Amino acid sequence: MKTNKKKLFAGGLGQLTIPLIAIALLVIFNLIRDPSFFSLGFSQNNDGNIVLAGNLISIINGASELAILAMGMTLVTAACGGQDISVGAAAAIAGGVFIKVIKAFPVINAVTVILAFICACLVAMIFGAFNGVLVAVFRIQPMIATLILYTCGRSIAYWINGGATPNVKSAILSGIGSFIPGIPIPTPVLIVALMAIIFMLLFKLTSLELLTQSVGINESAAKLNGINTTFIKILSFVILGVCVCVAGVIGTSRLGLINHETLLVDVEMDAILAVAIGGNNLGGGKFRISGSIIGAYVIQMLTTTLYAMKVSSTDVKAYKAIVIILLVVIGSPVVKKYFDKVVRQKASLKKKDSKGAAQA
């Protein structure tokens, strides 16, 4: 227990301290405001299945796409010292390809859905590689490089389906976007858990985590040590492309259609904020995927709380901005450095007091 505590608060403000405190404060606030806010129960959905229901499930489920995008965004941030602002547009493209392939078959079954997912994934990875090449090869700042796809991505998604927003009715897609019959937990939540496990295994079985951090901390030193920095940067964008595809497929499956204008609109900023709230350095280097996932849930819980307080949709973004600014400032290097100094001073005084007591 002591070891875990030391890891959490290592260096004054540990990486996970800010998001965990934010979660705790939101939980306390909601419990005071409405003790039944986090109550869980079983209910029957429109398909006649018994499923878990309540605000807590809605928060965890609603943050699924954001959490998945935040995982991939963390890698890009760590390797490149910048962010991809085209993930929402790229997700619309992936969703468009997914629906286009499915509609090409007369019957929707597991095979057609898997084939559609593979096609959408390949397209998203290609666009990710395109962004990666601009950043790694042509040395364009990530936010500027991805501005290209951010600008034209939804237009591409519009062209894929000829400007239409085709509906797709399928029990399989309904299961992906909502619940699998017999399983009371929302499928998107299970997909987030699966993606987190894949990242964990990827980092455990390969040296990707170490290589990514090395490139982000000091690219020149990484090159001198034989690391192919260009490949690592492009790879981070390609992996983000996979995350984009998964998020896009979940989004389209929730609705049962592809709407290029509204699918995951403005999710880019939330994904970047989730990475920042998670304690990751936006300038690159050391990172923690778990922090970004928690950051995504902080944003979603804050949004749900504001709507529960009857805050209008036009005002929600302003209130979110105020809270997020506070969280980001508290987790900034300047504030962390101050807390580190305070912690060291207290530790030094405690050591002196113990020495004085021993001598007495």
Sine and cosine of phi, psi and omega as CSV:
sin_phi,cos_phi,sin_psi,cos_psi,sin_omega,cos_omega
0.00,0.00,-0.69,0.73,0.00,-1.00
-0.90,0.44,-0.62,0.78,0.00,-1.00
-0.90,0.44,-0.70,0.71,0.02,-1.00
-0.89,0.46,-0.62,0.78,0.01,-1.00
-0.91,0.42,-0.65,0.76,0.02,-1.00
-0.90,0.44,-0.65,0.76,0.02,-1.00
-0.90,0.43,-0.65,0.76,-0.04,-1.00
-0.91,0.41,-0.67,0.74,-0.07,-1.00
-0.96,-0.28,0.31,0.95,0.01,-1.00
-0.86,0.51,0.75,-0.66,0.01,-1.00
0.97,0.26,0.53,0.85,0.05,-1.00
0.99,0.10,-0.99,0.17,0.05,-1.00
-0.95,-0.32,0.98,-0.19,0.00,-1.00
-0.92,0.40,0.24,-0.97,-0.10,-1.00
-0.89,0.46,-0.60,0.80,-0.03,-1.00
-1.00,-0.03,-0.06,1.00,-0.07,-1.00
-0.89,0.46,-0.76,0.65,-0.07,-1.00
-0.88,0.48,-0.79,0.61,0.00,-1.00
-0.90,0.44,-0.58,0.81,0.01,-1.00
-0.93,0.36,-0.63,0.78,0.07,-1.00
-0.91,0.42,-0.65,0.76,0.01,-1.00
-0.88,0.47,-0.70,0.71,0.04,-1.00
-0.87,0.49,-0.71,0.70,-0.03,-1.00
-0.88,0.47,-0.69,0.72,0.00,-1.00
-0.90,0.43,-0.66,0.75,0.02,-1.00
-0.91,0.41,-0.63,0.77,0.03,-1.00
-0.90,0.44,-0.74,0.67,0.00,-1.00
-0.88,0.48,-0.71,0.71,-0.01,-1.00
-0.86,0.51,-0.71,0.71,-0.03,-1.00
-0.94,0.35,-0.57,0.82,0.03,-1.00
-0.92,0.39,-0.59,0.81,0.06,-1.00
-0.95,0.33,-0.68,0.73,-0.03,-1.00
-0.93,0.37,-0.68,0.73,-0.03,-1.00
-0.47,-0.88,0.99,-0.17,-0.04,-1.00
-0.83,0.56,-0.37,0.93,-0.02,-1.00
-1.00,-0.06,0.13,0.99,-0.09,-1.00
-0.86,0.51,-0.64,0.77,-0.07,-1.00
-0.98,-0.20,0.30,0.95,0.01,-1.00
-0.93,0.37,0.64,-0.77,0.01,-1.00
-0.92,-0.40,0.49,-0.87,0.04,-1.00
-0.29,-0.96,0.13,-0.99,0.03,-1.00
-0.96,-0.26,0.64,-0.77,0.04,-1.00
-0.59,-0.81,0.18,-0.98,0.01,-1.00
-0.98,-0.19,0.83,-0.55,-0.01,-1.00
-0.99,0.11,-0.08,-1.00,-0.07,-1.00
-0.90,0.44,-0.41,0.91,0.00,-1.00
-1.00,0.01,0.02,1.00,0.03,-1.00
1.00,0.07,0.17,0.99,0.00,-1.00
-1.00,-0.03,0.56,-0.83,0.08,-1.00
-1.00,0.09,0.87,-0.49,-0.09,-1.00
-0.72,-0.70,0.32,-0.95,0.09,-1.00
-0.95,0.31,0.63,-0.78,0.00,-1.00
-0.65,-0.76,0.41,-0.91,0.00,-1.00
0.65,-0.76,0.21,-0.98,-0.03,-1.00
-0.88,0.47,-0.62,0.78,-0.02,-1.00
-0.88,0.47,-0.70,0.71,0.04,-1.00
-0.91,0.42,-0.63,0.78,0.02,-1.00
-0.88,0.47,-0.64,0.77,0.01,-1.00
-0.91,0.41,-0.77,0.64,-0.03,-1.00
-0.90,0.44,-0.65,0.76,-0.01,-1.00
-0.94,0.34,-0.70,0.71,-0.04,-1.00
-0.90,0.43,-0.42,0.91,-0.03,-1.00
-1.00,0.00,0.05,1.00,-0.13,-0.99
-0.85,0.52,-0.80,0.60,0.00,-1.00
-0.88,0.48,-0.66,0.75,-0.01,-1.00
-0.90,0.43,-0.67,0.74,0.00,-1.00
-0.89,0.46,-0.66,0.75,0.00,-1.00
-0.91,0.41,-0.69,0.73,0.03,-1.00
-0.91,0.42,-0.59,0.80,0.00,-1.00
-0.90,0.43,-0.56,0.83,0.04,-1.00
-0.87,0.49,-0.77,0.63,0.00,-1.00
-0.92,0.38,-0.61,0.79,0.01,-1.00
-0.89,0.46,-0.53,0.85,0.01,-1.00
-0.89,0.45,-0.68,0.73,0.01,-1.00
-0.89,0.45,-0.71,0.70,0.00,-1.00
-0.88,0.47,-0.70,0.72,0.01,-1.00
-0.88,0.48,-0.70,0.71,-0.04,-1.00
-0.91,0.41,-0.66,0.75,-0.08,-1.00
-0.99,0.16,-0.59,0.80,-0.18,-0.98
-0.94,-0.34,-0.19,0.98,-0.02,-1.00
0.92,0.40,0.48,0.88,0.01,-1.00
-0.37,-0.93,0.03,-1.00,-0.10,-0.99
-0.82,-0.57,0.43,-0.90,0.03,-1.00
-0.99,-0.11,0.92,-0.39,-0.03,-1.00
-0.99,-0.11,0.24,0.97,-0.04,-1.00
-0.95,-0.31,0.16,0.99,-0.13,-0.99
-0.90,0.44,-0.59,0.81,0.02,-1.00
-0.91,0.41,-0.71,0.71,0.02,-1.00
-0.92,0.40,-0.65,0.76,0.02,-1.00
-0.91,0.41,-0.57,0.82,0.06,-1.00
-0.91,0.41,-0.60,0.80,0.06,-1.00
-0.90,0.43,-0.63,0.78,0.05,-1.00
-0.90,0.43,-0.74,0.68,0.00,-1.00
-0.88,0.48,-0.68,0.74,0.04,-1.00
-0.90,0.45,-0.63,0.78,0.04,-1.00
-0.89,0.45,-0.69,0.72,0.04,-1.00
-0.90,0.43,-0.67,0.74,0.00,-1.00
-0.84,0.54,-0.77,0.64,0.00,-1.00
-0.93,0.37,-0.62,0.79,-0.01,-1.00
-0.87,0.50,-0.71,0.70,-0.02,-1.00
-0.92,0.38,-0.68,0.74,0.01,-1.00
-0.87,0.49,-0.67,0.74,-0.02,-1.00
-0.93,0.37,-0.31,0.95,-0.01,-1.00
-0.96,0.27,-0.25,0.97,-0.01,-1.00
-0.96,-0.27,0.61,-0.79,-0.01,-1.00
-0.94,0.33,-0.46,0.89,-0.03,-1.00
-0.84,-0.54,0.72,-0.69,0.04,-1.00
-0.99,-0.15,0.92,-0.40,0.07,-1.00
-0.71,-0.70,-0.10,-1.00,-0.06,-1.00
-0.87,0.50,-0.62,0.79,-0.03,-1.00
-0.91,0.42,-0.72,0.69,-0.02,-1.00
-0.91,0.41,-0.60,0.80,0.01,-1.00
-0.92,0.39,-0.68,0.73,0.03,-1.00
-0.89,0.45,-0.69,0.72,0.02,-1.00
-0.88,0.47,-0.68,0.74,0.02,-1.00
-0.89,0.45,-0.65,0.76,0.02,-1.00
-0.90,0.43,-0.68,0.73,0.01,-1.00
-0.88,0.48,-0.70,0.72,0.01,-1.00
-0.89,0.46,-0.71,0.70,0.01,-1.00
-0.89,0.45,-0.62,0.78,-0.01,-1.00
-0.91,0.41,-0.69,0.73,0.02,-1.00
-0.88,0.47,-0.67,0.74,0.02,-1.00
-0.90,0.44,-0.71,0.71,0.00,-1.00
-0.90,0.44,-0.61,0.79,0.03,-1.00
-0.92,0.38,-0.60,0.80,0.04,-1.00
-0.90,0.43,-0.70,0.71,0.04,-1.00
-0.91,0.40,-0.57,0.82,0.08,-1.00
-0.90,0.44,-0.68,0.73,0.04,-1.00
-0.90,0.44,-0.60,0.80,0.05,-1.00
-0.86,0.50,-0.73,0.68,0.05,-1.00
-0.89,0.46,-0.65,0.76,-0.02,-1.00
-0.89,0.45,-0.63,0.78,0.03,-1.00
-0.91,0.42,-0.68,0.74,0.03,-1.00
-0.86,0.51,-0.62,0.79,-0.04,-1.00
-0.98,0.18,-0.76,0.65,-0.14,-0.99
-0.99,0.16,-0.62,0.78,-0.07,-1.00
-1.00,-0.03,-0.74,0.67,-0.07,-1.00
-1.00,-0.06,0.02,1.00,0.12,-0.99
0.85,0.53,0.59,0.81,0.07,-1.00
-1.00,0.04,0.67,-0.74,0.00,-1.00
-0.85,0.53,0.72,-0.69,-0.12,-0.99
-0.77,0.64,-0.70,0.71,-0.06,-1.00
-0.91,0.40,-0.55,0.83,0.03,-1.00
-0.97,0.25,-0.66,0.75,-0.02,-1.00
-0.89,0.45,-0.67,0.75,-0.04,-1.00
-0.99,0.15,-0.15,0.99,0.06,-1.00
-0.89,0.45,-0.46,0.89,0.00,-1.00
-0.88,0.48,-0.80,0.60,-0.02,-1.00
-0.95,0.32,-0.53,0.85,0.06,-1.00
-0.87,0.50,-0.62,0.78,-0.04,-1.00
-0.97,0.26,-0.68,0.73,-0.13,-0.99
-0.96,-0.28,-0.12,0.99,-0.12,-0.99
-0.86,0.51,-0.70,0.71,-0.03,-1.00
-0.95,0.31,-0.44,0.90,0.11,-0.99
-0.93,0.37,-0.64,0.77,0.06,-1.00
-0.89,0.46,-0.69,0.73,0.03,-1.00
-0.87,0.49,-0.59,0.81,0.03,-1.00
-0.91,0.42,-0.67,0.74,-0.03,-1.00
-0.94,0.34,-0.54,0.84,-0.09,-1.00
-0.83,0.56,-0.67,0.74,0.00,-1.00
-0.96,-0.27,0.41,0.91,0.08,-1.00
0.89,0.45,0.50,0.86,0.02,-1.00
0.99,0.16,0.01,1.00,-0.01,-1.00
-1.00,-0.03,0.26,-0.96,0.11,-0.99
-0.86,-0.52,0.97,0.25,-0.12,-0.99
-0.91,0.41,0.66,-0.76,0.09,-1.00
-1.00,0.01,0.56,-0.83,0.06,-1.00
-0.73,-0.68,0.89,-0.45,0.04,-1.00
-0.98,-0.21,0.89,-0.46,-0.03,-1.00
-0.40,-0.92,0.68,-0.74,0.04,-1.00
-0.91,0.41,-0.52,0.85,-0.01,-1.00
-0.93,0.37,-0.74,0.67,0.02,-1.00
-0.90,0.43,-0.62,0.78,0.05,-1.00
-0.88,0.47,-0.61,0.79,0.04,-1.00
-0.92,0.39,-0.60,0.80,0.02,-1.00
-0.93,0.37,-0.65,0.76,-0.08,-1.00
-1.00,0.06,-0.30,0.96,-0.04,-1.00
-0.74,-0.68,-1.00,-0.09,-0.06,-1.00
-0.75,-0.66,0.59,-0.80,0.17,-0.98
-1.00,0.06,0.77,-0.63,-0.02,-1.00
-0.78,0.62,0.77,-0.63,0.01,-1.00
1.00,-0.07,-0.21,0.98,0.03,-1.00
-0.91,-0.41,0.90,-0.44,-0.09,-1.00
-0.98,0.22,-0.18,0.98,-0.02,-1.00
-1.00,-0.01,0.70,-0.72,0.01,-1.00
-0.84,0.55,0.68,-0.74,-0.02,-1.00
-0.85,0.52,-0.67,0.75,0.04,-1.00
-0.83,0.55,-0.55,0.84,0.04,-1.00
-0.91,0.41,-0.66,0.75,0.03,-1.00
-0.91,0.41,-0.58,0.81,0.02,-1.00
-0.92,0.39,-0.64,0.77,0.06,-1.00
-0.87,0.50,-0.71,0.70,0.02,-1.00
-0.87,0.48,-0.66,0.75,0.02,-1.00
-0.90,0.44,-0.69,0.72,0.02,-1.00
-0.89,0.45,-0.64,0.77,0.02,-1.00
-0.90,0.44,-0.65,0.76,0.03,-1.00
-0.91,0.42,-0.65,0.76,0.02,-1.00
-0.88,0.48,-0.70,0.71,0.04,-1.00
-0.89,0.45,-0.67,0.74,0.00,-1.00
-0.87,0.49,-0.71,0.71,0.02,-1.00
-0.92,0.40,-0.61,0.79,0.02,-1.00
-0.87,0.49,-0.69,0.73,0.00,-1.00
-0.95,0.30,-0.54,0.84,-0.04,-1.00
-0.98,0.22,-0.62,0.79,-0.10,-1.00
-1.00,-0.03,-0.23,0.97,0.03,-1.00
-0.79,-0.62,0.09,-1.00,0.03,-1.00
-0.99,-0.15,0.35,0.94,-0.07,-1.00
-0.86,0.51,-0.69,0.73,-0.03,-1.00
-0.87,0.50,-0.74,0.67,-0.01,-1.00
-0.90,0.44,-0.69,0.72,-0.02,-1.00
-0.91,0.42,-0.67,0.74,0.01,-1.00
-0.89,0.46,-0.71,0.70,0.01,-1.00
-0.91,0.42,-0.61,0.79,0.01,-1.00
-0.89,0.45,-0.69,0.72,0.01,-1.00
-0.90,0.43,-0.67,0.74,-0.03,-1.00
-0.94,0.34,-0.58,0.81,-0.03,-1.00
-0.96,0.28,-0.76,0.65,-0.02,-1.00
-0.45,-0.89,0.99,-0.13,-0.07,-1.00
-0.90,0.43,-0.62,0.78,-0.01,-1.00
-0.90,0.44,-0.70,0.72,0.02,-1.00
-0.91,0.42,-0.60,0.80,0.02,-1.00
-0.90,0.45,-0.65,0.76,0.04,-1.00
-0.89,0.45,-0.67,0.74,0.00,-1.00
-0.89,0.45,-0.45,0.90,0.02,-1.00
-1.00,-0.01,0.18,0.98,0.10,-0.99
1.00,0.07,0.22,0.97,0.01,-1.00
-1.00,0.09,0.74,-0.67,0.04,-1.00
-0.99,0.15,1.00,-0.01,-0.10,-0.99
-0.91,0.41,-0.57,0.82,0.01,-1.00
-0.88,0.47,-0.70,0.71,0.00,-1.00
-0.90,0.44,-0.68,0.73,-0.03,-1.00
-0.89,0.46,-0.67,0.74,0.00,-1.00
-0.91,0.41,-0.72,0.70,0.01,-1.00
-0.90,0.44,-0.65,0.76,0.01,-1.00
-0.87,0.49,-0.62,0.79,0.01,-1.00
-0.89,0.45,-0.62,0.79,0.05,-1.00
-0.94,0.33,-0.58,0.81,0.02,-1.00
-0.92,0.40,-0.67,0.74,0.04,-1.00
-0.90,0.43,-0.64,0.77,0.09,-1.00
-0.87,0.49,-0.58,0.82,0.05,-1.00
-0.86,0.50,-0.63,0.77,0.05,-1.00
-0.89,0.45,-0.70,0.71,0.03,-1.00
-0.88,0.47,-0.65,0.76,0.03,-1.00
-0.87,0.49,-0.69,0.72,0.00,-1.00
-0.89,0.46,-0.72,0.70,-0.01,-1.00
-0.88,0.48,-0.71,0.71,0.02,-1.00
-0.89,0.45,-0.66,0.75,0.01,-1.00
-0.91,0.42,-0.64,0.77,0.02,-1.00
-0.92,0.40,-0.66,0.75,0.05,-1.00
-0.89,0.46,-0.70,0.71,-0.02,-1.00
-0.88,0.48,-0.70,0.72,0.01,-1.00
-0.94,0.34,-0.57,0.82,0.01,-1.00
-0.94,0.35,-0.55,0.84,0.06,-1.00
-0.87,0.50,-0.70,0.72,-0.09,-1.00
-1.00,0.03,-0.43,0.90,-0.08,-1.00
0.97,0.24,0.31,0.95,0.02,-1.00
-0.34,-0.94,0.16,-0.99,0.06,-1.00
-0.90,-0.43,0.88,-0.47,0.10,-1.00
-0.88,-0.48,0.98,-0.22,-0.12,-0.99
-0.89,0.46,-0.40,0.92,-0.07,-1.00
-0.99,0.13,-0.51,0.86,-0.13,-0.99
-0.93,-0.37,-0.29,0.96,-0.06,-1.00
-0.89,0.45,0.90,-0.43,0.03,-1.00
0.78,0.63,0.62,0.78,0.00,-1.00
-0.92,0.38,0.67,-0.74,0.00,-1.00
0.90,0.43,0.25,0.97,-0.01,-1.00
-0.95,0.32,-0.33,0.94,-0.03,-1.00
-0.84,0.54,-0.73,0.68,-0.05,-1.00
-0.92,0.39,-0.62,0.79,0.04,-1.00
-0.91,0.42,-0.61,0.79,0.02,-1.00
-0.91,0.42,-0.68,0.73,0.04,-1.00
-0.90,0.43,-0.67,0.74,0.01,-1.00
-0.91,0.42,-0.60,0.80,0.04,-1.00
-0.88,0.47,-0.65,0.76,0.05,-1.00
-0.90,0.43,-0.68,0.73,-0.01,-1.00
-0.93,0.38,-0.73,0.69,0.01,-1.00
-0.88,0.47,-0.54,0.84,0.02,-1.00
-0.94,0.34,0.05,1.00,0.07,-1.00
1.00,0.09,0.16,0.99,0.00,-1.00
-0.99,0.14,0.59,-0.81,0.00,-1.00
-0.97,0.24,0.88,-0.47,-0.01,-1.00
-0.94,0.34,-0.15,0.99,0.06,-1.00
-1.00,-0.02,0.05,1.00,0.04,-1.00
0.98,-0.18,0.20,-0.98,0.03,-1.00
0.95,-0.30,-0.68,-0.73,-0.08,-1.00
-0.89,0.47,0.60,-0.80,-0.04,-1.00
-0.53,-0.85,0.25,-0.97,0.04,-1.00
-0.57,-0.82,0.93,-0.37,-0.02,-1.00
-0.86,0.51,-0.64,0.77,-0.03,-1.00
-0.87,0.50,-0.59,0.81,0.04,-1.00
-0.89,0.46,-0.66,0.75,0.01,-1.00
-0.92,0.39,-0.61,0.80,0.03,-1.00
-0.90,0.44,-0.71,0.71,0.03,-1.00
-0.89,0.45,-0.63,0.78,0.04,-1.00
-0.86,0.52,-0.63,0.78,0.04,-1.00
-0.90,0.45,-0.65,0.76,0.01,-1.00
-0.95,0.32,-0.51,0.86,0.09,-1.00
-0.88,0.47,-0.73,0.69,-0.01,-1.00
-0.89,0.46,-0.70,0.72,-0.02,-1.00
-0.93,0.37,-0.64,0.77,0.02,-1.00
-0.91,0.41,-0.63,0.78,0.05,-1.00
-0.89,0.46,-0.70,0.71,0.02,-1.00
-0.88,0.47,-0.73,0.69,0.00,-1.00
-0.89,0.45,-0.63,0.77,0.01,-1.00
-0.89,0.46,-0.69,0.73,-0.01,-1.00
-0.90,0.43,-0.67,0.74,0.04,-1.00
-0.91,0.41,-0.59,0.81,0.03,-1.00
-0.91,0.41,-0.43,0.90,0.03,-1.00
-1.00,0.04,0.19,0.98,0.04,-1.00
0.92,0.40,0.45,0.89,0.08,-1.00
-0.97,0.26,0.73,-0.68,-0.03,-1.00
-0.92,0.40,0.46,-0.89,-0.04,-1.00
-0.87,0.49,-0.49,0.87,0.01,-1.00
-0.95,0.30,-0.43,0.90,-0.03,-1.00
-1.00,-0.07,-0.27,0.96,-0.08,-1.00
-0.85,0.53,-0.70,0.71,-0.04,-1.00
-0.88,0.47,-0.60,0.80,0.00,-1.00
-0.91,0.41,-0.72,0.69,0.02,-1.00
-0.90,0.43,-0.65,0.76,0.04,-1.00
-0.87,0.49,-0.67,0.75,-0.02,-1.00
-0.88,0.48,-0.67,0.75,-0.01,-1.00
-0.88,0.47,-0.75,0.66,-0.03,-1.00
-0.91,0.41,-0.69,0.72,-0.04,-1.00
-0.92,0.39,-0.60,0.80,0.07,-1.00
-0.85,0.52,-0.71,0.71,0.02,-1.00
-0.87,0.50,-0.70,0.71,-0.02,-1.00
-0.90,0.44,-0.69,0.72,-0.03,-1.00
-0.92,0.38,-0.64,0.77,0.02,-1.00
-0.91,0.42,-0.69,0.72,0.01,-1.00
-0.88,0.47,-0.57,0.82,0.01,-1.00
-1.00,0.00,0.12,0.99,-0.03,-1.00
-0.95,0.32,0.39,-0.92,0.00,-1.00
-0.84,0.55,-0.59,0.81,-0.02,-1.00
-0.90,0.44,-0.74,0.67,-0.01,-1.00
-0.92,0.38,-0.65,0.76,0.03,-1.00
-0.87,0.49,-0.66,0.75,0.00,-1.00
-0.89,0.46,-0.64,0.77,0.02,-1.00
-0.90,0.44,-0.71,0.70,0.00,-1.00
-0.91,0.41,-0.60,0.80,0.07,-1.00
-0.86,0.52,-0.69,0.73,-0.01,-1.00
-0.89,0.45,-0.69,0.72,0.01,-1.00
-0.89,0.46,-0.69,0.72,-0.01,-1.00
-0.89,0.45,-0.67,0.74,0.01,-1.00
-0.91,0.42,-0.64,0.77,0.03,-1.00
-0.90,0.44,-0.68,0.74,0.02,-1.00
-0.91,0.42,-0.64,0.77,0.02,-1.00
-0.91,0.42,-0.63,0.78,0.02,-1.00
-0.91,0.41,-0.69,0.72,0.03,-1.00
-0.90,0.44,-0.63,0.77,0.01,-1.00
-0.91,0.42,-0.61,0.79,0.01,-1.00
-0.92,0.38,-0.65,0.76,0.02,-1.00
-0.91,0.40,-0.65,0.76,0.01,-1.00
-0.90,0.44,-0.64,0.77,0.00,-1.00
-0.93,0.37,-0.59,0.81,0.05,-1.00
-0.91,0.40,-0.68,0.73,0.01,-1.00
-0.89,0.46,-0.64,0.77,0.01,-1.00
-0.92,0.39,-0.60,0.80,0.00,-1.00
-0.93,0.38,-0.63,0.77,0.00,-1.00
-0.93,0.36,-0.60,0.80,0.02,-1.00
-0.92,0.38,0.00,0.00,0.00,0.00
